[in-house]
Amino acid sequence: MFPFELDQAIYRILEVNGIVVPRRERRQARRYALRQPVTVTPVDDRSGRAVTAEAFDALLTDISSGGFGLVVDRLITTEKAVLTFWHEERPWCHLLFEPRWIKFTAPACYQVGGRLVMVLPDDFCTPPGPPRWHGT
């Protein structure tokens, strides 16, 4: 059930950004290049709640229903976090993820690969505001 919901969320994200999605795929989870600012909100490892005071901006580089790539300016130190997508200054999609790998690329610049776990309800977290990515 969850992979189907993730597929729907990914298709909505791509449509909002004007990316044409082919209807027939040879792979189960095709990866799409998508450079878009997003918000990352850590999830407390003990309580399972979003820590909105520690939310930060990131740059999405690619996405599929199974995973994604990000560029961030700090380490993600929790086992899970939330990717929040914005449209017209409003959060409209929250995806729970697990960071799988992190690669140091430059001072205060990391590439992150993660596995998407599930689509979260709108009220799971409310980041402080839309991302204003200032990285590279």
C-alpha positions as CSV (number, residue, x, y, z in Angstrom):
1,M,0.0,0.0,0.0
2,F,2.7,2.5,0.9
3,P,4.7,2.2,-2.4
4,F,1.5,3.1,-4.3
5,E,1.0,6.2,-2.2
6,L,4.6,7.1,-2.7
7,D,4.2,6.7,-6.5
8,Q,1.2,9.0,-6.4
9,A,3.1,11.6,-4.3
10,I,6.1,11.5,-6.7
11,Y,3.8,11.9,-9.8
12,R,2.1,14.9,-8.1
13,I,5.5,16.5,-7.3
14,L,6.7,16.0,-10.9
15,E,3.4,17.3,-12.4
16,V,3.6,20.5,-10.3
17,N,7.1,21.1,-11.6
18,G,6.1,20.6,-15.2
19,I,7.9,17.3,-15.7
20,V,6.1,14.9,-18.1
21,V,5.9,11.4,-16.7
22,P,5.8,8.5,-19.1
23,R,2.9,6.1,-18.4
24,R,4.8,2.9,-19.1
25,E,8.0,2.2,-17.2
26,R,10.5,-0.6,-17.7
27,R,11.8,-0.1,-14.2
28,Q,9.7,-0.3,-11.0
29,A,11.0,3.0,-9.6
30,R,12.3,5.3,-12.3
31,R,14.5,8.2,-11.0
32,Y,13.7,11.7,-12.2
33,A,16.1,14.6,-12.2
34,L,14.4,17.4,-10.2
35,R,16.3,20.4,-8.7
36,Q,14.0,21.9,-6.2
37,P,14.4,23.5,-2.7
38,V,12.8,21.4,0.0
39,T,12.7,21.4,3.8
40,V,14.2,18.6,5.9
41,T,12.8,18.1,9.3
42,P,14.5,15.6,11.6
43,V,12.4,13.1,13.4
44,D,13.3,12.4,17.1
45,D,14.6,8.8,17.3
46,R,12.9,8.2,20.6
47,S,9.6,9.9,20.3
48,G,9.0,9.6,16.6
49,R,7.9,13.2,16.4
50,A,9.1,15.8,14.0
51,V,11.5,18.4,15.5
52,T,10.4,21.5,13.6
53,A,12.8,23.7,15.5
54,E,15.7,21.9,13.8
55,A,14.2,22.0,10.2
56,F,16.6,23.2,7.5
57,D,16.6,23.9,3.8
58,A,18.0,21.5,1.2
59,L,18.2,21.1,-2.5
60,L,16.5,18.0,-4.0
61,T,18.5,16.7,-7.0
62,D,16.5,13.6,-8.1
63,I,13.6,11.5,-6.9
64,S,11.8,8.2,-7.4
65,S,9.2,6.3,-5.5
66,G,12.0,4.5,-3.7
67,G,14.5,7.2,-3.0
68,F,16.0,10.5,-3.7
69,G,19.2,12.6,-3.7
70,L,19.7,15.9,-1.8
71,V,22.4,18.5,-1.3
72,V,22.5,19.8,2.3
73,D,24.7,22.1,4.3
74,R,24.7,20.0,7.5
75,L,24.6,16.4,8.5
76,I,21.3,14.6,9.1
77,T,21.9,13.0,12.5
78,T,18.6,11.1,13.1
79,E,17.5,7.7,11.7
80,K,14.5,9.3,10.0
81,A,13.5,12.7,8.7
82,V,10.7,14.4,6.7
83,L,11.1,15.9,3.2
84,T,8.5,18.7,2.8
85,F,7.6,19.9,-0.7
86,W,6.2,23.4,-1.1
87,H,3.9,25.0,-3.7
88,E,2.9,28.6,-3.7
89,E,4.5,29.2,-0.3
90,R,2.6,26.3,1.3
91,P,3.7,22.9,2.4
92,W,1.7,20.3,0.4
93,C,3.5,17.0,0.6
94,H,5.5,15.4,3.5
95,L,7.5,12.2,2.9
96,L,9.2,10.2,5.7
97,F,12.7,9.1,4.7
98,E,15.7,7.2,6.0
99,P,19.1,8.6,5.1
100,R,21.1,5.8,3.5
101,W,24.4,7.5,2.7
102,I,26.1,10.9,3.1
103,K,29.0,12.1,1.1
104,F,31.1,15.1,2.0
105,T,31.6,17.2,-1.2
106,A,32.9,20.6,-0.1
107,P,33.0,22.7,3.0
108,A,29.5,22.7,4.5
109,C,28.2,20.7,1.6
110,Y,27.0,17.1,1.6
111,Q,25.2,14.9,-0.9
112,V,22.6,12.6,0.7
113,G,20.9,9.6,-0.6
114,G,17.8,8.3,1.1
115,R,15.0,5.8,1.0
116,L,11.5,7.0,1.0
117,V,9.3,5.2,3.6
118,M,5.8,6.7,3.4
119,V,3.6,9.7,2.7
120,L,2.8,11.5,5.9
121,P,-0.5,13.3,6.8
122,D,-0.5,17.1,6.4
123,D,-0.5,17.7,10.1
124,F,2.5,15.6,10.9
125,C,4.8,18.6,10.9
126,T,4.7,22.3,10.1
127,P,8.1,23.6,9.0
128,P,8.8,27.3,9.8
129,G,8.5,28.4,6.2
130,P,9.3,27.7,2.6
131,P,12.9,26.8,1.8
132,R,15.3,29.5,0.7
133,W,18.2,27.4,-0.5
134,H,21.4,29.4,-0.7
135,G,23.8,26.5,-1.4
136,T,25.5,25.4,-4.6
